[in-house]
């Protein structure tokens, strides 16, 4: 997958994570729990970490930063899946957990499929 497509797809997944973050950020059950409050904080940090690269059109930096955040996001999704029932068994939390786990899995798949090396357009320009 070319880096431009990967960034486009990752940005759509990050928009989804933003909505999960917003739900969790405003849920009293989460804001009152020292462990779970770290989930919306990490989501915010991860999304904002790639924003400057996205705005600059710097796909290599965007992908590098996203790869750096992925292990933390995986660990966060696993922790939330294991712990959300401790504060609420409500369907909203169950769906937030499934959504977070699925989004992180998608990010991993996208990042695994990114072609290494320059983008095709950049390679063509360097050959001229």
N, C-alpha and C positions, 0 to 999 in steps of 0.2 A: 504494500500500500504506500503510495507517495505521502511524504510528510504533510503536504497541504490538505489531503483528504483526512489524514489522521487528526490533524488539528481541528478541522471542521467537525469531525465526529466526536472528538473529545470535548469540544466546547458545548455540544448538545448534551452530552452526559453531565458536564459540569452544571449546566442550567438545571438539570434534574436534581443534582446534588444540592443546588442552592435552595430548591423548594423543600427538600428534606430538612436542610439546615434551618429554614425559616419555621417549619412546623416544630422542630425540636427546640429551637431557641425560645419559642413562645409557650412551650408546654411546662406548666408548673412542676410536673413530676420530674422533668429533666433539669430545670433550673435549680431545683432544690437538692439535687443529687451531685455530689462532688465528682463521682466517676463519670456519669453520663453527660455532664455539662461539657466535658472535653470533646464530645462528638461534634456539636455544632461549631465549636471553636476550631477544631481541626479542619472541618469542611470549609470554613471561612478562610483559614490560612492557606489551604491548598488551592482554592479557587483564585484567591487574590495573588498567589505566588506566580501564576502563569499569565496574569492579566497584562503586565507591561510587555511581555514578549508577544502576546496576541495582538495588542494594539500596534506594536512596531512591525508586525508581520514576520517576526523572527521565529520561524518554525523549529529550527534546531534547538534554540534555548527553551522554547515552550515544551518541546518533547523531553529534553533533558530534565527540566524542572519537574515535569509531571512524573517522569520515571523515578525521580528522587522522592516524591510524595507517595507513590503507590504503596510501598511497604507499610507506611504508617496508616494509610487508608484501609488496607487489608486488615491490619491488626485492629483498627477501630471498628470496622464492620463486624468482625468476629466477636469483639467484646460487646458491642451493642446487641447482637443477636443472642448472646449468652445472658445478658443482664437486663434487657428492657422489661421482662416479665416481673422482675423484682419490684419495679415501681408502678407498672400498669400492664394488665393483660388485655387492654382495650385493642380492638382491631386496628385503630390508627397507628399504634406502636408496632404491631405485628407487620403491617404493610410498610411502615417506614423502614423496618429492619430488612424485609424482603427487598425493598426498593434499593436500599443502600448496598446490600450484598450484591444484587444484580448489576448495579451501576459500577461498582468496583470491578466486578468480573468483566464487564464490557470494556472498561478502561484497560485492564490487563490484556485482553484480546486485541484491542486496537494497538496498544504499544508493542505487543509481540509481532504484529503484522507490518509495522513500519519498516519500509525499505531503508537500508543504511546507504550512506553516500549522498551526493548532491541530488536535488530534485531534477527530473528530466529537463525542465526548461533551463535550469542553471547549467546542466551538463552540456546542453546544446550550445548555449552562449559561450562556454569556455572552449569549445571546439572550433569556433570561428576565428 
